């Protein structure tokens, strides 16, 4: 036996079991988990949340289509579901996913079923071949939804669609509600007249969706380095405020639509575009550059590095070399209360432009590893870009994502919490060198567990990007560094 199934891995093994069930000739595997009220009765908040974290994994996989031919039935009391103090609804991420969708109002349906996707031509054929059955076929028809409505207005195909909608009304012996989905229409009265010719006043415009409602549909809303420590509700509002400008987007689309004239398609062969293929790398074939940066801001687009540490590991995970330095950002230290660096600590430290060659040499040819790698790689790329030396791509691996997959179930996946769960002394938190050492230690544990599950390729464990195709920094290493005085950092383990 190569793997012992425990609470953190049973869902993965059930997904594997569903494949065997399919091979045996069944449609899928249905797992019934009864007496879920026993989770509600657990006295330990940490134990309850650990179980709810696994339920969240199951729910996310199910809703996102990542668990084919596998279904779950949870049986429990109303308190188990809706109690905001101990039940499933006490876990914010589960409450937001299980609560009724905010769009499900005024007769709209949450998670609809029974949707028929059909073209006007196929619907025309259905009338020709099964016209005598259309009354029965449309008896349960609740809505007609037309996507890309603007593409039908003023066209022959649009006239055909209007005729088909009228024939559906006749077959159903009632006015079937019609819904048009369209963004690039400045004058929405055109859509109303198309949907109900001569009765456009009966058509209602729903308007723009709320940014928070859209953000709630995003599975991973973490942007900045410390987003993992805030609750799901606050994270949703934060993502909506930073990333979703719904009115601005609507205005931009409308402006473009108004300015765009119809274009006659040229009868030419489409150009052949060679897309850069994403290379596959086997685990153990590339070195690692474990990175941690302390910055002047949590916004990666504005942040300047005030401390960076890079631990270079050999492909087998053993220690190669270390580069660590405080960096004079030119704008001050930023949030001293987080990383502990003062303006006095920056005196005598090199600017990023002076050590860009040293950093590039540490990253060259390696998989960049960080806890919340998206933040660290965005900060690095922005610093390189300010010098006109941005890499075309970066190959990166996130230990935060690995902790959710290969670590024990936790309510918080901050670096210090992941380390504590593994019995690792994380030393001085928010010191770049200390955090990089902790991250390297976690990386090694997660890689061992990935190999124990017979995972052999980097893309199988979540690595994204590619190694830069060409060198992106011409500056040679200078060897300059200005390390932080370390108060109490546990020595690096012997690798």
C-alpha positions as CSV (number, residue, x, y, z in Angstrom):
1,X,0.0,0.0,0.0
2,X,1.5,3.3,-1.1
3,X,-1.1,5.7,0.4
4,X,-3.2,5.7,3.5
5,X,-6.5,7.3,2.9
6,X,-7.3,9.9,5.5
7,X,-9.7,12.9,5.9
8,X,-7.6,15.1,3.6
9,X,-7.4,12.6,0.7
10,X,-10.6,10.7,0.8
11,X,-12.3,13.0,-1.7
12,X,-9.4,12.4,-4.2
13,X,-9.8,8.7,-3.8
14,X,-13.5,8.8,-4.3
15,X,-12.9,10.6,-7.6
16,X,-10.6,7.7,-8.5
17,X,-13.2,5.2,-7.4
18,X,-15.8,6.9,-9.7
19,X,-13.5,6.1,-12.6
20,X,-13.5,2.4,-11.7
21,X,-17.3,2.5,-11.4
22,X,-17.5,3.9,-14.9
23,X,-15.1,1.2,-16.2
24,X,-17.4,-1.4,-14.6
25,X,-20.3,-0.1,-16.8
26,X,-22.2,2.1,-14.4
27,X,-23.1,5.8,-15.0
28,X,-21.3,7.0,-11.9
29,X,-20.8,6.9,-8.2
30,X,-23.3,8.4,-5.7
31,X,-21.9,8.9,-2.2
32,X,-24.4,9.3,0.7
33,X,-23.1,10.9,3.8
34,X,-25.8,10.7,6.5
35,X,-26.0,12.0,10.1
36,X,-24.1,15.1,9.2
37,X,-25.5,16.6,12.4
38,X,-22.6,15.0,14.2
39,X,-20.4,17.7,12.7
40,X,-22.7,20.3,14.1
41,X,-22.3,18.7,17.5
42,X,-18.5,18.8,17.5
43,X,-17.3,21.0,20.4
44,X,-14.1,22.1,18.7
45,X,-14.4,24.9,16.3
46,X,-11.2,23.9,14.6
47,X,-12.4,20.3,14.1
48,X,-15.7,21.5,12.7
49,X,-14.1,23.9,10.3
50,X,-11.6,21.2,9.1
51,X,-14.6,19.0,8.1
52,X,-16.4,22.0,6.5
53,X,-13.2,22.7,4.5
54,X,-13.5,19.2,3.0
55,X,-17.2,19.8,2.2
56,X,-16.2,23.0,0.5
57,X,-13.7,21.1,-1.6
58,X,-16.4,18.7,-2.6
59,X,-18.8,21.4,-3.4
60,X,-16.3,23.4,-5.4
61,X,-15.3,20.4,-7.5
62,X,-19.0,19.5,-8.1
63,X,-20.1,23.0,-9.1
64,X,-17.0,23.6,-11.3
65,X,-17.2,20.2,-13.1
66,X,-13.9,18.9,-11.7
67,X,-15.5,15.6,-10.4
68,X,-17.1,13.8,-13.3
69,X,-19.6,11.0,-12.7
70,X,-19.4,11.6,-8.9
71,X,-22.3,12.9,-6.8
72,X,-22.9,13.5,-3.1
73,X,-26.0,13.4,-0.9
74,X,-25.6,15.0,2.6
75,X,-28.2,14.2,5.2
76,X,-28.6,16.3,8.3
77,X,-30.9,18.4,10.4
78,X,-31.9,22.0,9.6
79,X,-29.6,23.2,12.3
80,X,-26.6,21.4,10.7
81,X,-27.3,23.4,7.5
82,X,-28.5,26.9,8.6
83,X,-27.1,27.5,12.1
84,X,-24.8,30.5,11.7
85,X,-22.8,29.6,14.9
86,X,-22.0,25.9,14.4
87,X,-23.6,24.7,11.2
88,X,-22.5,24.8,7.6
89,X,-23.5,28.4,7.4
90,X,-21.0,29.3,10.1
91,X,-18.3,28.7,7.4
92,X,-18.6,31.8,5.3
93,X,-17.4,30.2,2.0
94,X,-20.0,27.5,2.3
95,X,-22.8,29.9,3.2
96,X,-22.1,32.1,0.1
97,X,-22.2,29.0,-2.1
98,X,-25.2,27.3,-0.6
99,X,-27.4,30.4,-0.2
100,X,-29.9,31.2,-2.9
101,X,-28.2,33.0,-5.8
102,X,-28.9,36.8,-5.7
103,X,-30.0,36.6,-9.3
104,X,-32.7,34.0,-8.5
105,X,-35.5,36.5,-7.9
106,X,-38.5,37.6,-9.8
107,X,-39.1,34.1,-11.1
108,X,-35.5,33.4,-12.2
109,X,-34.1,30.0,-11.4
110,X,-30.9,29.2,-9.4
111,X,-28.8,26.5,-11.0
112,X,-31.3,25.8,-13.7
113,X,-31.6,22.4,-15.4
114,X,-33.2,21.3,-18.6
115,X,-31.7,23.9,-20.9
116,X,-31.8,23.1,-24.6
117,X,-29.1,24.8,-26.6
118,X,-30.3,25.1,-30.2
119,X,-29.6,27.2,-33.3
120,X,-32.4,28.9,-35.4
121,X,-31.7,26.5,-38.2
122,X,-32.1,23.4,-36.0
123,X,-35.3,24.8,-34.5
124,X,-36.6,25.4,-38.1
125,X,-35.8,21.7,-38.9
126,X,-37.7,20.7,-35.7
127,X,-40.8,22.5,-36.9
128,X,-40.5,20.8,-40.3
129,X,-39.9,17.3,-39.1
130,X,-41.9,17.3,-35.8
131,X,-44.4,20.1,-36.3
132,X,-47.3,18.0,-35.2
133,X,-45.6,17.3,-31.9
134,X,-44.5,20.9,-31.2
135,X,-47.5,21.5,-28.9
136,X,-46.3,18.7,-26.6
137,X,-42.7,19.7,-26.9
138,X,-43.3,23.3,-25.8
139,X,-45.8,22.5,-23.0
140,X,-43.1,22.9,-20.3
141,X,-41.2,25.7,-22.1
142,X,-40.6,28.5,-19.7
143,X,-38.2,30.9,-21.4
144,X,-36.6,31.6,-24.8
145,X,-33.1,33.0,-24.3
146,X,-31.3,34.6,-27.1
147,X,-27.6,35.1,-26.6
148,X,-25.6,37.8,-28.6
149,X,-28.9,39.5,-29.4
150,X,-27.3,42.3,-31.2
151,X,-26.0,40.0,-33.9
152,X,-29.6,39.2,-35.0
153,X,-30.9,42.8,-35.2
154,X,-31.4,44.0,-38.7
155,X,-30.4,40.8,-40.4
156,X,-32.2,38.1,-42.4
157,X,-31.3,35.5,-39.8
158,X,-32.8,37.8,-37.2
159,X,-36.1,37.9,-39.2
160,X,-36.1,34.1,-39.3
161,X,-35.6,34.0,-35.5
162,X,-38.5,36.4,-34.9
163,X,-40.7,34.1,-37.0
164,X,-39.6,31.1,-35.0
165,X,-40.3,32.8,-31.7
166,X,-43.8,33.6,-33.0
167,X,-44.4,30.0,-34.1
168,X,-43.3,28.8,-30.6
169,X,-45.9,31.0,-29.0
170,X,-48.5,29.6,-31.3
171,X,-47.4,26.0,-30.6
172,X,-47.4,26.6,-26.8
173,X,-50.8,28.5,-27.0
174,X,-49.3,31.3,-24.9
175,X,-46.7,34.1,-24.9
176,X,-43.5,32.4,-23.8
177,X,-41.2,35.0,-22.0
178,X,-38.3,36.0,-24.1
179,X,-34.9,37.0,-22.7
180,X,-32.2,38.7,-24.7
181,X,-28.6,38.8,-23.6
182,X,-26.5,41.5,-25.1
183,X,-23.8,44.0,-24.1
184,X,-22.8,46.2,-27.1
185,X,-26.1,48.0,-27.6
186,X,-26.2,51.7,-26.8
187,X,-30.0,51.9,-27.6
188,X,-31.7,49.2,-25.7
189,X,-35.0,50.0,-27.4
190,X,-33.7,48.2,-30.4
191,X,-33.6,45.0,-28.3
192,X,-37.1,45.6,-27.0
193,X,-38.5,46.1,-30.5
194,X,-36.8,42.9,-31.7
195,X,-38.0,40.8,-28.8
196,X,-41.6,41.9,-29.1
197,X,-42.2,43.7,-32.5
198,X,-44.7,46.4,-32.0
199,X,-44.9,45.8,-28.2
200,X,-41.5,47.0,-27.0
201,X,-43.0,48.8,-24.1
202,X,-43.8,45.4,-22.6
203,X,-40.1,44.6,-22.4
204,X,-38.1,45.2,-19.2
205,X,-34.4,46.0,-19.1
206,X,-32.8,44.2,-16.1
207,X,-29.8,46.6,-16.1
208,X,-26.3,46.0,-14.9
209,X,-25.3,43.2,-12.5
210,X,-23.9,44.1,-9.1
211,X,-20.1,43.8,-8.9
212,X,-20.2,41.8,-5.6
213,X,-22.6,39.3,-7.2
214,X,-20.2,38.7,-10.0
215,X,-17.3,38.5,-7.7
216,X,-19.0,35.8,-5.7
217,X,-18.8,33.6,-8.8
218,X,-15.0,33.8,-8.9
219,X,-13.5,30.7,-7.4
220,X,-10.2,32.2,-6.4
221,X,-10.4,35.9,-5.4
222,X,-7.0,36.2,-3.8
223,X,-5.0,39.1,-5.4
224,X,-2.7,40.5,-2.8
225,X,-0.3,38.8,-0.4
226,X,-2.5,39.0,2.7
227,X,-5.9,38.2,1.1
228,X,-5.8,34.7,2.6
229,X,-6.3,36.1,6.1
230,X,-9.6,37.9,5.5
231,X,-13.0,36.3,5.5
232,X,-14.9,35.3,2.4
233,X,-17.5,38.1,2.5
234,X,-14.8,40.8,2.9
235,X,-12.7,39.1,0.2
236,X,-15.6,39.2,-2.2
237,X,-16.3,42.9,-1.7
238,X,-12.5,43.6,-1.9
239,X,-12.2,41.8,-5.2
240,X,-15.3,43.5,-6.6
241,X,-13.9,46.9,-5.7
242,X,-10.4,46.3,-7.1
243,X,-11.2,44.2,-10.3
244,X,-14.7,44.7,-11.5
245,X,-15.7,48.1,-12.9
246,X,-19.2,47.1,-14.2
247,X,-20.4,50.6,-15.2
248,X,-17.1,51.5,-16.8
249,X,-17.1,48.2,-18.8
250,X,-20.6,48.8,-20.0
251,X,-19.7,52.3,-21.1
252,X,-16.6,51.2,-22.9
253,X,-18.5,48.4,-24.8
254,X,-21.3,50.8,-25.7
255,X,-18.8,53.4,-27.0
256,X,-17.0,50.8,-29.1
257,X,-20.2,49.5,-30.5
258,X,-21.3,53.0,-31.5
259,X,-18.0,53.8,-33.2
260,X,-17.6,50.5,-35.0
261,X,-18.9,50.5,-38.6
262,X,-20.0,47.2,-40.3
263,X,-17.0,45.7,-42.1
264,X,-17.2,43.5,-45.2
265,X,-15.1,40.4,-44.6
266,X,-12.2,40.1,-47.0
267,X,-12.0,36.8,-49.0
268,X,-8.5,36.0,-47.8
269,X,-7.0,33.1,-46.0
270,X,-6.6,33.6,-42.3
271,X,-3.0,34.2,-41.1
272,X,-1.3,31.3,-39.5
273,X,-0.3,32.3,-36.0
274,X,2.3,30.1,-34.2
275,X,1.2,30.0,-30.5
276,X,3.9,29.4,-27.9
277,X,3.5,25.8,-26.7
278,X,3.4,25.3,-23.0
279,X,6.3,22.9,-22.2
280,X,6.0,20.0,-19.8
281,X,8.7,19.5,-17.2
282,X,9.2,16.4,-15.1
283,X,9.5,16.8,-11.3
284,X,13.1,16.7,-10.4
285,X,14.3,18.1,-13.7
286,X,14.5,21.8,-12.8
287,X,16.0,23.7,-9.9
288,X,13.8,25.8,-7.6
289,X,14.1,29.5,-6.7
290,X,12.1,30.0,-3.5
291,X,11.2,33.7,-3.2
292,X,9.8,36.0,-0.6
293,X,9.4,39.7,-0.9
294,X,8.5,42.4,1.6
295,X,7.0,45.4,-0.1
296,X,5.7,49.0,0.4
297,X,2.1,48.0,-0.6
298,X,-0.1,45.0,-0.8
299,X,-1.1,46.1,-4.3
300,X,1.3,44.3,-6.6
301,X,0.9,46.9,-9.3
302,X,2.1,49.7,-7.0
303,X,4.4,47.8,-4.6
304,X,8.1,48.4,-4.4
305,X,10.4,45.8,-2.9
306,X,12.0,46.7,0.4
307,X,13.4,43.2,1.1
308,X,13.9,40.1,-1.0
309,X,15.3,36.6,-0.2
310,X,15.8,33.9,-2.8
311,X,16.8,30.4,-1.8
312,X,18.1,28.4,-4.8
313,X,17.5,24.7,-4.5
314,X,18.9,21.9,-6.6
315,X,16.3,19.8,-8.6
316,X,16.3,17.2,-5.8
317,X,15.4,19.9,-3.3
318,X,18.8,20.1,-1.6
319,X,20.3,23.5,-0.8
320,X,22.3,25.4,-3.4
321,X,22.7,29.0,-2.4
322,X,21.0,32.0,-0.8
323,X,20.7,35.6,-1.8
324,X,19.0,38.0,0.7
325,X,19.0,41.8,1.0
326,X,17.1,44.8,2.1
327,X,16.3,47.1,-0.9
328,X,16.1,50.9,-0.9
329,X,12.7,51.4,-2.6
330,X,13.2,55.1,-3.1
331,X,9.8,55.6,-1.5
332,X,10.4,54.6,2.1
333,X,9.7,51.3,3.9
334,X,5.9,51.3,3.6
335,X,4.0,49.2,6.3
336,X,6.6,48.9,9.0
337,X,4.0,47.3,11.3
338,X,3.9,44.3,8.9
339,X,7.5,43.7,7.9
340,X,9.3,45.6,10.7
341,X,11.6,47.5,8.5
342,X,12.1,51.2,9.2
343,X,13.5,54.0,7.1
344,X,16.8,53.6,9.0
345,X,17.1,50.0,7.9
346,X,17.0,51.1,4.3
347,X,20.0,53.4,4.6
348,X,23.0,51.9,2.7
349,X,20.8,49.2,1.0
350,X,21.1,48.9,-2.8
351,X,18.4,50.0,-5.2
352,X,16.7,47.3,-7.2
353,X,18.4,48.5,-10.4
354,X,21.8,47.8,-8.7
355,X,21.0,44.2,-7.9
356,X,18.8,43.2,-10.8
357,X,21.6,41.0,-12.2
358,X,22.0,39.2,-8.9
359,X,18.2,38.5,-8.7
360,X,18.0,37.4,-12.4
361,X,20.9,35.0,-11.9
362,X,19.1,33.4,-8.9
363,X,15.9,33.0,-10.9
364,X,17.5,31.9,-14.2
365,X,16.3,28.4,-15.4
366,X,14.4,27.7,-12.1
367,X,10.8,27.2,-11.0
368,X,9.9,30.3,-8.9
369,X,8.2,29.1,-5.7
370,X,6.4,31.4,-3.2
371,X,3.5,31.4,-0.8
372,X,0.9,33.1,-3.0
373,X,3.2,33.0,-6.0
374,X,0.9,35.2,-8.1
375,X,1.6,38.2,-5.8
376,X,5.4,37.7,-5.7
377,X,5.8,37.1,-9.4
378,X,3.7,40.1,-10.2
379,X,5.8,42.3,-7.9
380,X,9.0,41.0,-9.5
381,X,7.7,41.4,-13.0
382,X,6.7,45.0,-12.2
383,X,10.1,45.8,-10.8
384,X,11.8,44.3,-13.9
385,X,9.4,46.2,-16.2
386,X,10.4,49.5,-14.6
387,X,13.9,48.9,-15.8
388,X,12.8,47.8,-19.3
389,X,13.8,44.2,-18.5
390,X,10.5,42.3,-18.1
391,X,10.7,38.6,-18.8
392,X,8.4,37.1,-21.5
393,X,7.1,34.6,-19.0
394,X,7.9,33.1,-15.6
395,X,7.5,29.5,-14.5
396,X,6.0,29.5,-11.0
397,X,4.6,27.2,-8.3
398,X,2.5,28.3,-5.3
399,X,2.9,26.7,-1.9
400,X,-0.3,28.3,-0.8
401,X,-2.2,26.3,-3.5
402,X,-0.1,23.2,-2.6
403,X,-1.0,23.5,1.1
404,X,-4.7,23.2,0.2
405,X,-4.0,20.0,-1.8
406,X,-1.2,18.3,0.1
407,X,-1.3,19.8,3.5
408,X,-3.6,19.0,6.4
409,X,-7.1,20.7,6.4
410,X,-6.9,24.2,7.9
411,X,-9.1,27.2,8.3
412,X,-6.3,29.5,7.5
413,X,-3.5,28.8,5.0
414,X,-1.1,31.6,6.0
415,X,2.5,30.6,5.8
416,X,2.9,30.6,9.6
417,X,-0.3,28.4,10.0
418,X,0.8,25.9,7.4
419,X,4.2,25.7,9.1
420,X,2.7,25.2,12.5
421,X,0.5,22.4,11.2
422,X,3.6,20.7,9.9
423,X,5.6,21.2,13.1
424,X,7.9,23.8,11.4
425,X,9.3,26.7,13.4
426,X,8.6,29.6,11.1
427,X,11.0,32.0,12.9
428,X,10.5,35.7,12.4
429,X,7.3,36.2,10.4
430,X,7.4,38.7,7.5
431,X,11.2,38.6,7.3
432,X,11.9,37.7,3.7
433,X,14.8,35.3,4.5
434,X,12.9,33.6,7.3
435,X,9.7,33.3,5.2
436,X,11.7,31.9,2.3
437,X,13.3,29.2,4.5
438,X,9.9,28.2,5.8
439,X,8.5,28.2,2.3
440,X,11.3,26.0,1.1
441,X,10.7,23.5,4.0
442,X,7.0,23.3,3.1
443,X,7.8,22.8,-0.6
444,X,9.9,19.8,0.1
445,X,7.1,18.2,2.2
446,X,4.5,18.9,-0.5
447,X,6.8,17.5,-3.3
448,X,7.3,14.3,-1.3
449,X,3.5,13.9,-1.0
450,X,2.9,14.6,-4.6
451,X,5.4,11.9,-5.6
452,X,3.7,9.5,-3.2
453,X,0.5,10.1,-5.2
454,X,2.5,9.1,-8.3
455,X,2.5,12.7,-9.7
456,X,5.5,13.1,-11.9
457,X,5.1,16.3,-13.9
458,X,5.1,19.9,-12.8
459,X,1.8,20.8,-14.5
460,X,0.1,18.0,-12.4
461,X,0.8,19.9,-9.2
462,X,-0.2,23.4,-10.4
463,X,2.9,24.9,-12.0
464,X,2.0,27.7,-14.4
465,X,3.9,29.6,-17.0
466,X,7.1,28.8,-18.9
467,X,10.7,29.4,-18.5
468,X,11.7,32.7,-20.2
469,X,12.7,32.0,-23.8
470,X,15.5,34.6,-24.0
471,X,17.7,36.3,-21.3
472,X,15.8,39.3,-20.1
473,X,18.5,41.1,-18.0
474,X,21.9,42.2,-19.4
475,X,23.3,43.4,-16.1
476,X,25.8,41.1,-14.5
477,X,25.6,40.1,-10.8
478,X,27.3,42.6,-8.5
479,X,27.3,40.6,-5.2
480,X,25.8,43.6,-3.3
481,X,23.5,42.9,-0.4
482,X,22.4,44.5,2.8
483,X,20.9,41.8,5.0
484,X,18.5,42.4,7.8
485,X,19.9,41.8,11.4
486,X,18.3,38.5,12.2
487,X,17.0,38.3,15.8
488,X,15.8,34.7,16.2
489,X,15.6,32.7,13.1
490,X,15.8,28.9,13.3
491,X,18.8,27.7,11.2
492,X,18.0,26.2,7.9
493,X,17.6,22.4,8.0
494,X,20.3,20.3,6.5
495,X,19.0,19.4,3.0
